[in-house]
Amino acid sequence: MSTDLILAILHHLGVFTVAGVIAAELALIRPGMGTDKILQAAKIDALYGMAAGTVLFIGFARVFFGLKGSAFYLQNPVFWAKIIAFIVIGVLSITPTLLLIHWRDKAKKDPSFLPSRDEIASVRRYVKIEAHVFVLIPILAAAMARGYGL
């Protein structure tokens, strides 16, 4: 099996993991969520961070060690649009992550803790925006793979 194929497989699995985590967060983070859901959402959010880091690391490994070579990617504005979308998602994820950590710590100290409806609505809004921006990534990847931006 070639290095390029292994990197492509790992990159795609990471991207699908990020998509699954975003969906799981939207399913879990709802009004009335109790301690069990808060702790579960915090764990899933940690997985989100690990998966996103893996996608970024493997993605850049593909740029420099993959079949197409760095020249294909680094001079392509579609590649940079994809990177910008990824960065936007990362920035958007900061607020939900900080709130989930806060909720987790409060829930561990007080099992009756419930986040306010406004906080839950805020986190859901951020995660929904992340999901919408995330859709751009496979669209841009497919365009780039077909030579757009060159």
C-alpha positions as CSV (number, residue, x, y, z in Angstrom):
1,M,0.0,0.0,0.0
2,S,1.4,3.4,-1.0
3,T,2.1,6.3,1.4
4,D,-0.3,8.4,-0.6
5,L,-3.1,5.9,-0.2
6,I,-2.6,5.5,3.5
7,L,-2.6,9.2,4.0
8,A,-5.7,9.6,1.9
9,I,-7.5,6.9,3.9
10,L,-6.5,8.4,7.3
11,H,-7.5,11.9,6.1
12,H,-10.9,10.8,5.0
13,L,-11.5,8.8,8.1
14,G,-10.6,11.9,10.2
15,V,-12.9,14.1,8.2
16,F,-15.8,11.7,8.6
17,T,-15.0,11.6,12.3
18,V,-15.2,15.4,12.6
19,A,-18.6,15.3,10.7
20,G,-19.9,12.6,13.1
21,V,-18.8,14.5,16.1
22,I,-20.5,17.7,15.0
23,A,-23.7,15.7,14.4
24,A,-23.3,14.0,17.9
25,E,-22.9,17.4,19.6
26,L,-26.1,18.7,17.9
27,A,-27.9,15.6,19.1
28,L,-26.7,15.8,22.7
29,I,-26.7,19.5,23.4
30,R,-30.4,20.3,24.0
31,P,-32.4,22.0,26.7
32,G,-32.8,20.0,29.9
33,M,-29.6,18.0,29.3
34,G,-28.5,16.5,32.6
35,T,-25.1,15.6,34.0
36,D,-24.8,12.4,32.0
37,K,-25.3,14.3,28.7
38,I,-23.0,17.1,29.8
39,L,-20.2,14.7,30.5
40,Q,-20.8,12.8,27.3
41,A,-20.9,16.0,25.2
42,A,-17.6,17.1,26.9
43,K,-16.0,13.8,26.0
44,I,-17.2,14.0,22.4
45,D,-15.9,17.6,22.2
46,A,-12.5,16.3,23.2
47,L,-12.7,13.7,20.4
48,Y,-13.6,16.6,18.1
49,G,-10.4,18.4,19.0
50,M,-8.3,15.2,18.5
51,A,-10.0,14.4,15.2
52,A,-9.6,18.0,13.9
53,G,-5.9,17.9,14.9
54,T,-5.4,14.6,13.1
55,V,-7.2,15.9,10.0
56,L,-4.9,18.9,9.9
57,F,-1.7,16.9,10.5
58,I,-2.6,14.2,8.0
59,G,-3.8,16.8,5.5
60,F,-0.5,18.6,5.6
61,A,1.3,15.3,5.4
62,R,-0.6,14.7,2.2
63,V,0.5,18.1,0.9
64,F,4.2,17.4,1.4
65,F,4.4,13.6,1.1
66,G,1.4,12.7,-1.1
67,L,1.3,11.9,-4.8
68,K,0.3,15.3,-6.1
69,G,3.1,17.2,-4.3
70,S,3.1,20.5,-2.5
71,A,3.1,22.6,-5.7
72,F,-0.3,21.3,-6.6
73,Y,-1.7,22.4,-3.3
74,L,0.2,25.5,-2.1
75,Q,-0.5,27.5,-5.3
76,N,-4.1,26.6,-5.5
77,P,-6.6,29.2,-4.1
78,V,-9.2,26.4,-3.7
79,F,-6.9,24.6,-1.3
80,W,-6.5,27.9,0.7
81,A,-10.3,28.4,0.7
82,K,-10.5,24.9,2.2
83,I,-7.9,25.7,4.9
84,I,-9.7,29.0,5.7
85,A,-13.0,27.1,6.1
86,F,-11.2,24.7,8.5
87,I,-9.8,27.6,10.5
88,V,-13.2,29.3,10.7
89,I,-14.7,26.0,12.1
90,G,-11.8,25.8,14.6
91,V,-12.4,29.4,15.8
92,L,-16.2,28.8,16.0
93,S,-15.6,25.7,18.1
94,I,-13.8,27.7,20.8
95,T,-16.9,29.0,22.5
96,P,-18.7,25.7,22.7
97,T,-15.6,23.9,24.0
98,L,-15.1,26.5,26.7
99,L,-18.7,26.3,27.8
100,L,-18.7,22.4,27.7
101,I,-15.6,22.4,30.0
102,H,-17.3,24.9,32.3
103,W,-20.5,22.8,32.3
104,R,-18.6,19.6,32.9
105,D,-16.7,21.1,35.9
106,K,-20.0,22.4,37.4
107,A,-21.8,19.1,36.8
108,K,-19.0,17.2,38.5
109,K,-19.4,19.4,41.6
110,D,-23.1,19.6,41.5
111,P,-25.0,16.7,39.8
112,S,-28.2,18.8,39.7
113,F,-26.5,21.5,37.6
114,L,-28.3,22.4,34.3
115,P,-27.0,24.9,31.8
116,S,-29.3,27.8,31.1
117,R,-31.5,27.7,28.0
118,D,-29.6,30.7,26.6
119,E,-26.2,29.0,27.0
120,I,-27.5,25.9,25.3
121,A,-29.0,27.9,22.5
122,S,-25.7,29.7,22.1
123,V,-23.7,26.5,21.9
124,R,-26.2,24.9,19.4
125,R,-26.0,28.1,17.3
126,Y,-22.2,27.8,17.1
127,V,-22.3,24.1,16.3
128,K,-24.9,24.6,13.6
129,I,-22.7,27.3,12.0
130,E,-19.8,24.9,12.2
131,A,-21.8,22.3,10.4
132,H,-22.8,24.7,7.7
133,V,-19.2,25.8,7.1
134,F,-18.0,22.2,7.2
135,V,-20.1,21.4,4.2
136,L,-17.8,23.7,2.2
137,I,-14.8,21.5,2.9
138,P,-15.7,18.4,0.9
139,I,-17.1,20.6,-1.9
140,L,-13.8,22.5,-2.1
141,A,-11.9,19.2,-1.9
142,A,-13.8,17.7,-4.8
143,A,-13.3,20.9,-6.8
144,M,-9.6,20.9,-6.1
145,A,-9.2,17.2,-6.9
146,R,-10.7,18.0,-10.3
147,G,-8.2,20.7,-11.1
148,Y,-10.2,23.8,-10.1
149,G,-8.0,26.7,-8.9
150,L,-5.0,25.8,-10.9
